[in-house]
Each structure stands twice: as C-alpha cells, then as structure tokens.
Amino acid sequence: MRELSLNDLPKHSPWPGRLLGGDDWDDQPGHGGVGVEAYDEVYANLLAMARENPDADFRDIQQSANHYAEESPVAVSRAEDLFLVDVDEKQELQDEATVASLAGLLDGGETVVSLGCGWGYELGVLAEAYPDCEFVGGDPAESGVALGRELFGDHDRIRVGEFDFRDDEWTLLEEALEASESDDEEGKSDDVVLFTQGSLTALPSVRDVVTETLAKYADRVKAGVHLEHVRELHPEETLLGLLRRRYTDTRNYNDDLLASLQTAAGIEIATATYDVVGGNPLHPLSEIRWEPV
Ligand SMILES: C[S@@+](CC[C@H](N)C(=O)[O-])C[C@H]1O[C@@H](n2cnc3c(N)ncnc32)[C@H](O)[C@@H]1O
C-alpha cells in the first residue's frame, strides 16, 4: 500500500480527466449513471463463468471479475488519503469495511437483510465473518439473483431473492421480519438488521424510498447500516471533496441519503463515518448506522 498524491490521481484513474472536461466522456454510454440493465449484463457474464467453472466459489468469481476489470496497481481512498494497492488488496480493504460495518451489532442469531446485494458477494463475506447469523440478500437484476442462488444455493445461512427499492412493499424484508416475530415469544422482531452497500447510490434520489418505504419498517428492525456513497459528507472546501461532488452529480447518483435518513420518522442516526473505503477514490463508501426510536 503506497501513498498517492491527489496530483498523481489522473495517472491511475480516468475520472479526473472525464470530470474536468479533457475527455469526451459526455457522449459515452454510462455517463449518466449505471442502471439495473447494465448490472444484469455484468452478472450474466459472471453466471456463465460460474457455470463453466463449477468448482469456483464466490471469492473466485469476484477475483476473476476484479482482474478482468482492472490492472494493478489501482487507486483507493481511506479517510480522505489516497493509496495505490494491487487489485486483490483492494478487495481485502473493501471486505474489511463490509465486515467492520456490522461490528459490535451482531450478538448471534440476527438476520442481516442486504437490499440491492447484486449477486451476493457481500453475503458470502459476512457469513464467514459472522458464523452465528443469517444473511438474506435481494436485487432487481435477475442474473444477479440467479448467480447468487447458484453459488449459495447449498448454504444454510444465505438466501438470495428478488428485491426492488421502488416497490411499495419490501417483501424480502417483510418475510425476514415475520420469521423473526414468529420465533419470538412476545412476537417482536428485534434481531433483523437492514443493510445496504452501494445500492441506494444507484437511485437519483432516495428521499421517497427512505422516508416513505424504509421508514415503515424502522420500528421492527434492530438497526440499519448503510455502506453507501454519501454526497452530503463530501467537503466543499477541499479539491478532493469538490471532485467527489462533481462525480456524484455527473453520474446522477443520489445526493440526499443523509438528509432523508435525518428526516425519516422513527430513525435516529447513531454514527456517520466518512470515506471508510473508496474503491473509486472519487466515489468512496461512507458508513451510516441508525437505530429505531
Ligand atoms: C454497485 S452495485 C452494489 C452491489 C453489492 N451491494 C455490492 O456492494 O457489491 C449496485 C446494485 O444496486 C442494484 N440496484 C439498482 N437499482 C436498484 C433498485 N431499484 N432496487 C434495488 N437494487 C438496485 C443493482 O442491480 C446493483 O446490483
């Protein structure tokens, strides 16, 4: 892990050039963000790879995808510092952030429901780190759900299903809550943790999703944890912060996650930690934890 100066970032990332107008990025596909269809296409390729290599486990699939997408060294961020790492080390840093986001919250017996889990790589990482908990993940990309089922179908603590934030009812979460309530003598569901990682990002605004749908379930969950790209935390007074703001705006990603959680009924934000890891240094993941009130 070598330190990287912001000045040298353009040597290792196309984004400064794209954002500041040197590249003809405006006309390229994906300029305005990445939709479910694009994810579905990527996951379909990984599904084909998994079917051709039946001995490959979830880590093998992710590693192949990472090496196909990028060459070492790659730029990453942590707490507003930039580094160069190799592709596998970048994945380790991201896995550490995923596991750490739930540290201290899980005593054993909880069910973590990951909304927008892609094909479920994070479910595999978390299930290894928390062997006494169960993990349910959902995504609208059909190939992602199919790949998750292919890789984790035999796993007794992981389940993957269909899910879309835009639905009025979140059946995947509702089922986990009902299972928890039926196991509890008093009919309470205090062992379900609502989790998202890089999936709310995909929506241009999360206000209605958070204040109208997510908030409906808040008093039935133990906690909420979001490892997401939070535009509101990007400083306005640093060059890195301004580049990050421009990145979010150019890609049409949401800019209202923190404000939506702050105004949602029944939710109290416990912690918000900026830039826990940035696999793309201009688009880092921050960690938000909330509790029902
Ligand atoms: C950057 S990927 C993150 C996947 C996974 N959580 C991870 O960290 O690797 C974004 C995911 O959000 C999903 N997504 C996009 N729109 C969504 C929606 N309306 N509801 C739920 N998930 C959505 C995509 O299909 C994709 O799998």
The ligand as a Gaussian input file, in Angstrom:
#p B3LYP/6-31G(d) Opt

LIG

0 1
 C      -22.694000      -1.097000      -7.094000
 S      -23.768000      -2.462000      -7.095000
 C      -23.618000      -2.987000      -5.429000
 C      -23.909000      -4.449000      -5.272000
 C      -23.496000      -5.010000      -3.910000
 N      -24.265000      -4.474000      -2.831000
 C      -22.019000      -4.759000      -3.676000
 O      -21.684000      -3.985000      -2.794000
 O      -21.216000      -5.366000      -4.402000
 C      -25.345000      -1.676000      -7.112000
 C      -26.505000      -2.659000      -7.055000
 O      -27.718000      -1.921000      -6.867000
 C      -28.713000      -2.601000      -7.564000
 N      -29.851000      -1.721000      -7.799000
 C      -30.017000      -0.798000      -8.774000
 N      -31.258000      -0.277000      -8.701000
 C      -31.872000      -0.882000      -7.664000
 C      -33.191000      -0.808000      -7.115000
 N      -34.119000      -0.001000      -7.633000
 N      -33.502000      -1.620000      -6.074000
 C      -32.571000      -2.448000      -5.556000
 N      -31.318000      -2.569000      -6.035000
 C      -30.984000      -1.805000      -7.073000
 C      -28.023000      -3.031000      -8.849000
 O      -28.739000      -4.049000      -9.532000
 C      -26.665000      -3.480000      -8.323000
 O      -26.659000      -4.846000      -8.029000

